[in-house]
Amino acid sequence: MLDKRRSEQGAVTVFLIVIFAAVFAFVAIFIDFARMSALQARTEVLAHSAARSVLSAYDKQLLEKYGLFAFGETDENYLMSKVLQDNFQLAMRSDNLPIMEAQLDSSSVELLRPLGHYSVFRRQIREDMKYKAPIDFAIEVVNKFKPMAQIMKEASNTVDLLSKLQRLYDQREDKLDQLLSAQKQAASSAKGYTDRLARRNYTYIPDHLLGSPIHLIADAASQYNDYLAKAEEDRDREASERVYSDLLADYRYDTGRAFNALSQADQEAAVQHAQQLIAARALLEEVRGINEQMRQVIKESESRPAQHGYDSVSRGLSIGGDEAASGESEIAEIRGRSENLLLQASLLMDLEAGIEAQEASFNSAHQAVASLLSSSSDMGTASSGSASGFKSKTMQASREIDRYLRTYSDSGSGNALQQIQAKVEAHRSSDAQRKQTEQQAAAELKHAFSLLRQIEELKNKMGEHQKQFDVLRSYFDNNRALNQDHSAAEAGQGIRGRSPDPYETGEQAMGGMDVLYASLSEMMSGITDNGYQTEYVVSYFDFFDVSTLKELMEGRSDKLDAMVEQFAPQRQEVEYILYGFHNPAGNVAAAYGEIFTMRLAIRTMEGLIKHASKVNPLLILASALLYGVVEAVKDMVRLCQKGGLQLSDYLRVELTYRDHLRLFLLLHGTSDRRLSRMLSVVRLNTGINPDERATYIQGEVTVALPLWFLPGVSKAIGSAGALQGRVEGSRYYAVKQAHYSY
């Protein structure tokens, strides 16, 4: 019944079916794997495309007005979902062979890094200005100041040196005056001797009878012979019969009183003289020390670190422009005369020798007086003592005291102290004129500061504008809080202390030029964030119309009410960003104060050249400062009238008010506070809060794909970690993230 041959014919078919099933399963799994891999790639592309599309909804107002990119007010999740849905629908319509059949499962968007963050804002400024800023700054700023680099270097070195020398010079001269005063006081201490010693060039003292008044020691010496004779007569008589007892007693009493007074005067003179000459020696050492300080200052003046900025700018690449300004040789020659301010070694030796000679002269007088005082012990007994010795000692003491007082106290050509005073005054020949010039410069400086105070005081008339500045302050504080900036607030960073001292103000002005040229040098070697932000501020923000201050600078106060309207924060944005005063007048006053300081530096440089013919370097400096202050005040008025200034009489280049502001922005350097002020102005003008506008997107897209074959096998493979996505039921999910920023 069974056909053995027939039963064996189906084995091949079954074998082939088994083989085919295994191959089919293998191929089917690879087909799904290929679909999954394609889905991964497509999802990646879709995620990035959708993220870019979301970021395309930036705020146009921020871009057009400030060159900033930040996400607008559209719902970001809606944009992301809409872009993805449109992409899937387009794919479904365009696929001729729909092998994917993928569907959007979900999408999400997270907006991060608001524009108000310092790092984000800095980066956007850098991106916006990276091509424009270096060119504009080189042409409009560096090229104007480069020709003046060397002459300003010489002026800065000279003002720095002479200002230091002026302080040391005045200290030294004050010490010299104290020294001579101490010597004069020491000499005056010897005047007490004259109450008991006559100032006569004695050759002899005549004899007188007892009974004459005794005031001077010479009176006692003239009666001493008679005293001895009468004492001898009474000695031979009985006590009851002595005739001259009262007369002798009166003589001893009066003479003793005279000696006691002389002794007291001698003690006081010795103490006072010693103290004053000790003080004089100490003062002389101080004079020597200050003189050496001056010598050291002169020695170090040619190696100031501040010179490097000037040299670097001077050597830098020039883009057209004028030839370098001349005059540095004249200024350098002024500095070369500074050694004339030093005291010569011969004068210092004369001062020291004068102290020693005065001490020796006094000691000689003091010893003569001491010798005379020793004879007072002989007055007690009539049998001892010698009238000739008494007279000799009296004459010697009187001659020594007279000689000392004539040499050190009396007026006249023979006074040694006056001779020394004349030598000291010889190198002070220009001091009186210099002091007068300093007083004039201080008066002009006071006038300049009064003009600045008038600007500051305008804030009391600007209540409405103050409200806007209060709003700015709140925006500023909010942005600081966002950035977790807890540092102390800046207090008028643009205003230096207004010293009435012309030298100190001149040094500050030249110090500002040192920093400016150092900043220019740094910019030329490679532009930094400070440079980018400087050009960004002057490119996108408005600055004050200085013609508003014309009437005030000219002393006309009849239009102040109309002027007040020009102090709104929107009309002085650059000034507010630069200085940060939250009141209507403070920033403008600070800007004008810095303009005055810069003009003072430049005009002082000119003054050094114009007064270089004067002999005394300190007089040249005082005259240059006076010229600088006067011309700087005039420049303040000219700036209001014309809106710009000629850089210098020696370099005819126009410098506008805007140019001054960009220099000050560069000079002060970048800071987080400045960024907050910039963002506060953006918010005030646009109504857009940068603290809430994101610049960075983090998107996530999940796409589902139905599996055609063996989903269980795919899930098992996914559990083993061989798949990027995940398998749930018969569907495969691909998840991709995209990160983008403006």
C-alpha positions in Angstrom: 0.0 0.0 0.0 2.8 2.4 0.7 4.9 3.6 -2.1 8.4 4.0 -0.7 9.4 6.2 -3.7 6.5 8.5 -3.3 7.0 9.1 0.4 10.6 10.3 -0.2 9.7 12.9 -2.9 8.3 15.6 -0.3 11.5 15.8 1.7 13.2 18.1 -0.7 10.3 20.4 -0.7 10.1 20.6 3.1 13.9 21.2 3.2 13.6 24.0 0.7 10.7 25.5 2.6 12.7 25.5 5.8 15.7 27.1 4.1 13.5 29.6 2.4 11.8 30.6 5.7 15.1 31.1 7.4 16.4 33.2 4.5 13.2 35.2 4.4 13.2 35.8 8.1 16.8 37.0 7.9 16.1 39.2 4.9 12.9 40.6 6.5 14.7 41.6 9.7 17.3 43.4 7.6 14.6 45.1 5.6 13.1 46.5 8.9 16.6 47.4 10.1 17.2 49.3 6.8 13.9 51.1 7.4 14.9 51.9 11.0 18.2 53.2 9.9 16.6 55.4 7.2 14.2 56.6 9.8 17.0 57.6 12.1 18.7 59.6 9.4 15.5 61.3 8.3 14.5 62.1 11.8 17.9 63.7 12.4 17.4 65.9 9.4 13.8 66.7 10.3 14.8 67.7 13.9 17.5 70.0 12.7 15.4 71.5 10.0 12.5 72.1 12.4 14.8 73.6 15.0 16.2 76.1 12.4 12.7 76.9 11.4 11.7 77.7 14.9 14.7 80.0 15.3 13.7 81.8 12.1 10.9 83.4 14.1 13.3 85.9 15.6 12.1 89.4 16.7 12.6 91.7 13.8 12.5 94.8 15.9 15.6 93.7 17.9 17.4 92.9 14.7 16.6 96.0 12.8 17.2 98.4 15.7 20.1 96.7 17.5 21.4 93.9 15.3 20.4 91.3 17.9 18.8 88.0 17.4 16.3 86.6 20.0 13.2 84.5 19.6 9.9 86.3 19.1 6.6 85.9 20.7 5.3 83.0 18.6 4.5 79.7 20.3 7.6 77.6 19.8 5.9 74.2 20.3 3.3 75.1 17.7 6.0 76.1 15.2 8.0 72.9 15.8 4.9 70.7 15.4 3.7 72.6 12.3 7.0 72.3 10.5 7.3 68.6 11.2 3.7 67.9 10.2 4.2 69.7 6.9 7.3 67.8 6.2 5.6 64.4 6.8 2.6 65.4 4.7 4.9 66.5 1.9 6.8 63.2 2.1 3.6 61.1 2.0 2.5 63.0 -1.2 5.9 62.7 -2.9 6.8 59.1 -2.2 6.2 56.9 -5.2 7.2 53.8 -3.2 6.0 54.4 0.5 8.3 52.0 2.3 8.7 54.2 5.4 5.1 54.9 6.4 6.6 57.0 9.3 4.4 59.2 11.4 5.2 62.0 13.9 4.6 60.8 17.4 5.6 63.9 19.4 7.8 66.9 19.5 8.9 69.3 22.2 10.9 72.6 22.3 12.8 74.1 25.2 14.1 77.7 24.8 17.2 78.6 26.7 19.9 81.2 27.2 18.1 84.5 27.2 19.6 87.5 25.5 20.0 89.1 28.9 22.8 86.7 29.9 26.1 88.5 29.7 27.9 85.7 27.7 25.1 85.5 25.1 25.0 89.3 24.7 28.8 89.5 24.4 28.8 86.8 21.7 26.1 88.5 19.7 27.9 91.9 19.8 31.1 90.2 18.8 29.4 88.5 15.8 27.7 91.7 14.7 30.9 93.9 15.0 33.6 91.5 14.1 34.2 92.9 10.6 33.0 96.4 11.0 34.6 97.5 14.3 38.3 97.0 13.5 38.1 99.0 10.2 36.0 101.8 11.6 38.1 102.1 14.7 41.3 102.1 12.9 40.2 104.8 10.4 38.1 107.0 12.6 40.1 106.9 15.9 43.6 105.3 15.7 44.4 107.2 12.5 43.6 110.5 14.2 45.7 109.9 17.3 48.6 108.1 15.8 50.4 111.2 14.5 50.3 112.7 18.0 51.7 109.7 19.8 55.3 110.8 20.2 54.6 114.3 21.2 52.0 113.2 23.8 54.5 110.7 25.1 57.0 113.4 25.7 54.4 115.7 27.2 53.2 112.9 29.5 56.7 112.0 30.6 57.5 115.7 31.3 54.3 116.4 33.2 54.7 113.2 35.2 58.3 114.1 36.0 57.9 117.8 36.8 54.7 117.2 38.9 56.6 114.7 41.0 59.6 117.1 41.3 57.2 120.0 42.1 55.9 118.2 45.2 59.4 117.1 46.3 60.8 120.6 45.5 58.2 122.3 47.7 58.7 119.8 50.4 62.5 120.3 50.2 62.2 124.1 50.2 59.8 123.9 53.2 62.4 121.9 55.0 65.0 124.4 54.1 62.9 127.2 55.5 62.4 125.2 58.7 66.1 124.6 58.9 67.0 128.3 58.6 64.1 129.1 61.0 65.6 126.7 63.6 69.0 128.3 63.2 67.4 131.8 63.7 65.5 130.6 66.7 68.7 129.2 68.1 70.3 132.6 67.6 67.4 134.3 69.2 67.9 132.2 72.3 71.1 134.1 73.0 69.3 137.4 73.2 68.5 136.6 76.9 72.1 137.2 77.7 71.8 140.9 76.9 69.6 141.5 79.9 72.7 141.2 82.1 75.6 141.5 79.7 76.2 144.8 77.8 76.7 144.4 74.0 80.0 146.4 73.9 83.3 145.8 72.5 85.0 146.5 75.8 88.7 147.4 76.1 88.3 148.2 79.8 85.7 148.8 82.6 86.2 151.9 84.6 85.9 151.8 88.4 82.8 153.3 90.2 81.9 153.7 93.8 79.5 151.5 95.6 75.9 152.7 95.6 75.2 152.9 91.9 72.4 150.7 90.6 73.5 147.3 89.5 71.6 145.9 86.5 74.4 144.6 84.3 77.2 142.4 85.3 79.5 145.2 84.1 78.0 147.5 86.8 79.0 145.0 89.4 82.5 144.7 87.9 83.0 148.5 87.9 82.2 148.7 91.6 84.1 145.6 92.6 87.3 147.4 93.5 85.4 149.8 95.8 83.5 146.8 97.2 86.8 145.1 98.1 88.3 148.3 99.7 85.3 149.0 101.8 85.0 145.4 102.9 88.6 145.6 103.9 88.0 148.7 106.0 85.0 147.2 107.8 86.9 144.0 108.5 89.2 145.9 110.9 86.3 147.4 112.8 84.1 146.0 115.5 80.8 144.7 114.3 79.0 147.5 115.9 81.3 150.1 114.4 81.2 148.9 110.8 80.1 151.7 108.4 79.6 149.9 105.1 77.6 146.8 106.2 74.4 147.8 104.5 76.2 149.1 101.4 78.2 145.9 101.0 75.1 143.8 101.6 73.2 145.7 98.9 76.1 145.2 96.5 76.2 141.4 97.2 72.4 141.1 96.8 72.2 143.1 93.6 75.2 141.3 92.2 73.9 137.9 93.2 70.6 138.7 91.6 72.4 139.7 88.3 74.4 136.5 88.3 71.3 134.4 89.0 69.5 136.0 86.1 72.5 135.5 83.8 72.8 131.9 84.9 69.1 131.3 84.2 69.5 133.0 80.7 72.5 130.8 80.1 70.7 127.6 81.0 67.7 128.5 78.8 69.9 129.5 75.9 72.0 126.4 76.1 68.9 124.1 76.1 67.1 126.0 73.4 70.2 126.3 71.2 71.0 122.6 71.5 67.4 121.6 70.6 67.1 123.9 67.6 70.5 122.9 66.2 69.6 119.2 66.6 66.4 119.9 64.7 68.4 121.8 62.1 70.7 118.8 61.5 67.7 116.5 61.2 66.1 118.9 58.7 69.3 119.0 56.8 69.3 115.2 56.5 65.7 115.4 55.3 66.7 118.0 52.7 69.5 115.7 51.5 67.1 112.7 51.4 64.5 114.7 49.3 67.2 115.9 47.0 68.3 112.4 46.4 64.6 111.3 45.8 64.4 114.1 43.2 67.6 112.8 41.6 66.2 109.2 41.5 62.9 110.5 40.0 64.8 112.2 37.2 66.8 109.0 36.6 63.7 106.8 36.4 61.7 109.3 34.3 62.9 107.9 30.9 61.8 104.4 31.6 58.1 104.8 32.4 56.1 101.7 31.5 53.4 104.1 30.1 55.7 104.9 27.2 55.1 101.5 25.5 51.5 102.4 24.5 52.6 105.6 22.7 55.5 103.8 21.0 53.2 100.9 19.9 50.6 103.2 18.4 53.3 105.3 16.7 54.9 102.2 15.1 51.5 100.8 14.1 50.2 100.6 10.5 48.9 103.9 9.3 45.9 104.3 6.9 46.6 107.7 5.3 46.3 110.7 7.6 48.6 113.5 8.5 52.3 113.6 9.2 53.4 113.2 12.9 53.0 116.4 14.9 56.3 118.1 15.8 57.5 119.5 19.1 58.7 116.5 21.0 62.3 117.7 21.0 61.3 121.0 22.7 59.4 119.1 25.4 62.2 116.6 25.9 64.6 119.5 26.3 62.5 120.9 29.2 62.8 117.6 30.9 66.6 117.8 30.4 66.6 121.0 32.6 65.1 119.2 35.5 68.5 118.6 37.1 68.8 122.4 37.7 66.2 121.9 40.4 68.6 119.8 42.5 70.6 121.5 45.3 74.3 121.5 44.6 76.6 119.6 46.9 78.4 122.8 47.7 75.3 124.4 49.1 74.5 121.4 51.2 78.1 121.5 52.5 77.7 125.2 53.3 74.5 124.5 55.2 76.2 121.8 57.2 79.2 124.0 57.9 76.9 126.9 58.9 75.3 124.7 61.6 78.7 123.6 62.9 80.0 127.2 62.9 77.0 128.5 64.7 77.3 125.7 67.3 81.0 126.5 67.8 80.3 130.2 68.1 77.7 129.7 70.7 79.8 127.2 72.6 82.5 129.8 72.8 80.1 132.4 74.1 78.6 129.9 76.5 82.0 128.9 77.9 82.9 132.6 78.4 79.6 133.1 80.3 80.2 129.9 82.3 83.7 131.2 83.2 82.1 134.5 84.3 79.5 132.7 86.4 82.1 130.8 88.2 83.5 134.0 89.6 80.1 134.7 91.3 81.3 132.4 94.2 84.0 135.0 95.0 81.4 137.6 95.8 80.6 136.1 99.2 83.9 137.1 100.8 85.7 140.3 100.4 89.1 138.8 100.8 88.9 136.7 97.7 88.5 137.5 94.1 90.3 139.8 91.8 88.7 142.9 90.3 90.8 142.6 87.2 89.8 139.0 86.7 86.2 139.8 87.2 86.4 142.7 84.7 88.3 140.5 82.2 85.7 137.7 82.3 82.9 140.2 82.0 84.5 141.8 79.0 85.2 138.4 77.4 81.7 137.2 77.9 80.2 140.4 76.5 82.5 140.3 73.5 81.6 136.7 72.7 77.9 137.3 73.1 78.1 140.4 70.9 80.1 138.6 68.3 77.6 135.7 68.2 74.5 138.0 68.0 76.1 140.1 65.3 76.9 137.0 63.3 73.7 135.1 63.7 71.0 137.5 64.9 71.5 141.1 63.9 70.4 142.2 60.4 73.1 143.2 58.0 75.6 141.9 55.5 77.7 140.3 58.3 74.8 137.9 59.3 75.9 134.4 58.4 72.4 133.1 58.3 71.3 135.8 55.9 74.2 134.9 53.7 73.1 131.3 53.7 69.5 132.5 53.1 70.7 134.5 50.1 72.3 131.3 48.6 69.1 129.4 49.1 67.0 132.1 47.5 69.3 132.2 44.5 67.9 129.0 43.2 64.3 130.2 44.0 64.4 133.0 41.5 61.3 131.8 39.7 59.3 130.7 42.7 57.3 133.8 43.2 56.2 133.9 39.5 55.4 130.2 39.7 53.3 130.6 42.8 51.4 133.4 41.1 50.8 131.3 38.0 49.7 128.3 40.1 47.1 130.6 41.8 45.8 131.7 38.4 45.6 128.1 37.2 43.7 127.1 40.3 41.2 130.0 39.8 40.6 128.9 36.2 40.3 125.3 37.3 37.6 126.4 39.8 35.8 128.2 37.0 35.8 125.0 34.9 34.5 122.9 37.7 31.7 125.5 38.3 30.5 124.9 34.7 30.4 121.2 35.3 28.5 121.7 38.6 25.9 123.8 36.7 25.2 120.8 34.4 24.9 118.5 37.4 22.5 120.8 39.2 20.1 120.7 36.3 18.9 117.3 37.6 16.9 119.1 40.2 14.6 120.5 37.4 13.9 117.2 35.7 11.3 115.3 37.7 9.7 113.7 34.6 13.0 112.5 33.2 14.0 111.1 36.6 11.0 108.8 36.5 12.3 107.3 33.3 15.7 106.9 34.9 14.1 105.1 37.8 12.5 102.7 35.3 16.0 102.2 33.8 17.4 101.5 37.3 14.7 98.8 37.8 15.5 97.2 34.5 19.2 97.4 35.4 18.7 95.7 38.7 16.6 92.9 37.2 19.3 92.1 34.7 21.9 92.0 37.4 19.7 89.6 39.3 19.4 87.4 36.2 23.2 87.3 35.9 23.6 86.9 39.7 25.7 90.0 39.8 26.0 90.8 43.5 29.0 93.2 43.3 28.7 96.7 44.7 27.2 99.2 42.3 29.5 101.6 40.5 29.4 105.1 41.8 30.2 107.6 39.0 33.0 105.6 37.4 33.6 108.3 34.9 34.2 111.2 37.3 37.6 111.5 39.0 37.9 113.6 42.1 37.9 117.3 41.2 41.0 118.4 42.9 41.6 122.2 43.0 45.4 121.5 42.6 46.4 122.2 39.0 49.3 119.7 39.2 47.1 116.9 40.4 44.5 117.6 37.8 47.2 117.8 35.1 48.7 114.5 36.2 45.2 112.9 36.1 44.7 114.3 32.6 48.1 112.9 31.3 47.4 109.6 33.1 44.2 109.4 31.1 46.2 109.8 27.9 48.5 107.1 29.1 45.6 104.7 29.5 44.1 105.8 26.2 47.2 105.1 24.2 47.7 101.8 26.0 44.1 100.8 25.0 44.7 101.9 21.4 47.9 99.8 21.3 45.9 96.8 22.6 43.3 97.4 20.0 45.9 97.5 17.2 47.4 94.2 18.3 44.1 92.5 18.3 40.6 93.8 18.9 39.0 92.7 22.1 35.5 92.7 23.6 36.1 96.2 24.8 36.7 97.3 21.2 33.7 95.4 19.9 31.4 96.8 22.6 32.7 100.3 22.1 31.9 100.4 18.4 28.6 98.6 19.1 27.5 101.3 21.5 28.3 104.2 19.3 26.7 102.5 16.3 23.4 101.6 17.8 22.7 104.0 20.6 22.0 107.7 20.6 24.1 110.3 22.2 23.5 113.8 23.7 23.2 116.8 21.5 25.9 119.0 22.9 24.5 122.1 21.3 21.9 122.0 24.1 24.6 123.2 26.5 25.6 126.2 24.4 23.8 128.8 26.4 24.9 127.3 29.7 28.6 127.2 28.6 28.3 130.8 27.4 26.9 131.9 30.7 23.3 132.5 29.5 20.8 131.0 31.8 17.6 132.5 30.3 16.9 129.3 28.2 17.5 126.6 30.9 13.9 125.5 30.9 14.0 124.7 27.2 17.3 122.9 27.7 15.8 120.6 30.3 13.7 118.8 27.7 16.8 117.5 26.0 17.9 115.4 29.0 15.5 112.5 28.5 17.3 109.1 28.8 16.6 108.4 25.1 18.7 111.4 24.2 21.7 110.4 26.2 21.9 106.6 25.8 25.6 106.4 25.1 26.4 108.6 28.1 24.2 106.5 30.4 25.8 103.3 29.2 29.2 104.8 29.7 28.8 106.2 33.2 25.7 104.6 34.7 24.3 107.6 36.7 20.5 107.0 37.2 19.7 110.7 37.0 19.2 113.0 34.0 22.2 115.3 34.4 25.0 113.1 35.9 26.0 111.3 32.8 26.2 114.4 30.6 28.2 116.2 33.3 30.6 113.2 33.6 31.1 113.1 29.8 31.8 116.8 29.7 34.2 116.5 32.7 36.2 113.8 30.8 36.2 116.0 27.7 37.7 118.8 29.8 40.3 116.4 31.2 41.3 115.2 27.7 41.4 118.7 26.4 43.5 119.7 29.4 46.1 117.0 28.6 46.3 118.1 24.9 46.4 121.8 25.7 49.0 121.3 28.4 51.2 119.6 25.8 50.8 122.7 23.6 51.5 124.9 26.6 54.8 123.1 27.2 55.9 124.0 23.7 54.7 127.6 23.9 56.5 128.3 27.2 59.6 126.2 26.5 61.7 129.3 26.4 61.4 130.0 30.1 64.3 128.9 32.2 62.8 127.2 35.3 61.2 123.8 34.5 58.6 124.2 37.2 57.6 127.6 35.9 57.2 126.1 32.5 54.9 123.4 33.9 52.8 125.9 35.9 52.5 128.1 32.8 51.6 125.1 30.6 48.9 124.1 33.1 47.5 127.6 33.2 47.4 127.7 29.4 45.9 124.2 29.3 43.1 125.0 31.7 42.2 128.3 30.0 42.2 126.7 26.5 40.3 123.6 27.7 37.5 125.7 29.1 37.4 127.5 25.7 37.2 124.1 24.0 34.2 123.2 26.1 32.4 126.2 24.8 33.6 125.6 21.2 32.3 122.0 21.3 28.8 123.2 22.2 28.9 125.7 19.4 30.4 123.6 16.6 29.8 119.9 17.7 33.5 119.2 17.2 37.0 120.3 18.0 40.4 120.5 16.2 42.5 117.9 17.9 45.4 120.2 18.5 47.0 123.4 17.2 49.8 121.1 16.0 47.5 118.5 14.4 44.5 119.8 12.5 42.2 116.8 12.7 38.5 117.1 13.6 37.3 115.3 16.7 33.6 115.2 17.2 31.6 114.7 20.4 30.9 111.2 19.3 34.6 110.5 18.8 35.2 111.6 22.4 32.6 109.2 23.7 34.0 106.2 21.9 37.4 107.1 23.3 36.0 107.2 26.8 34.2 103.9 26.2 37.5 102.4 25.2 39.3 104.1 28.1 37.0 102.8 30.8 37.1 99.2 29.6 34.3 96.7 29.4 32.3 95.6 32.4 29.2 93.5 33.2 27.5 96.6 34.5 27.9 98.2 31.1 26.2 95.2 29.5 23.3 95.5 31.9 22.9 99.2 31.1 22.9 98.4 27.4 20.2 95.8 27.8 18.2 98.2 30.0 18.2 100.8 27.3 17.2 98.1 24.7 14.3 97.2 26.9 13.2 100.8 27.5 13.2 101.6 23.8 11.6 98.5 22.5 9.4 97.2 25.3 11.1 93.9 24.8 12.7 92.3 27.9 16.0 90.7 26.8 15.9 88.7 30.1 12.9 86.7 28.7 13.9 86.3 25.1 15.8 83.1 24.4 18.6 82.7 21.9 19.1 78.9 22.1 16.7 76.1 21.2 16.8 72.5 22.4 14.2 70.5 20.3 13.3 66.9 20.5 11.4 64.9 17.9 9.9 61.4 18.2 8.9 59.6 15.0 7.1 56.2 14.8 7.5 53.5 12.2 5.3 50.4 11.8 7.5 47.2 11.6 6.7 44.9 8.8 8.3 41.7 10.0 9.0 40.0 13.3 8.6 42.9 15.7 9.3 40.5 18.6 12.8 39.8 17.2 13.4 43.5 16.7 12.4 44.2 20.2 14.7 41.5 21.5 17.6 43.0 19.5 16.7 46.4 20.8 16.8 45.1 24.4 20.3 43.8 23.7 21.3 47.4 23.0 21.8 47.0 19.2 19.2 49.6 18.2 19.3 53.4 18.7 15.6 53.7 19.1 13.0 51.6 21.0 10.4 49.0 19.9 7.0 49.1 21.5 4.5 46.5 20.1 4.8 46.5 16.4 6.1 50.1 16.2 9.6 51.4 16.2 10.3 54.9 17.7 13.2 57.1 16.7 14.1 60.0 19.1 16.4 62.8 17.9 17.4 66.1 19.5 18.6 69.3 17.8 20.5 72.2 19.5 20.8 75.6 17.8 21.5 79.1 18.7 21.6 82.5 17.0 
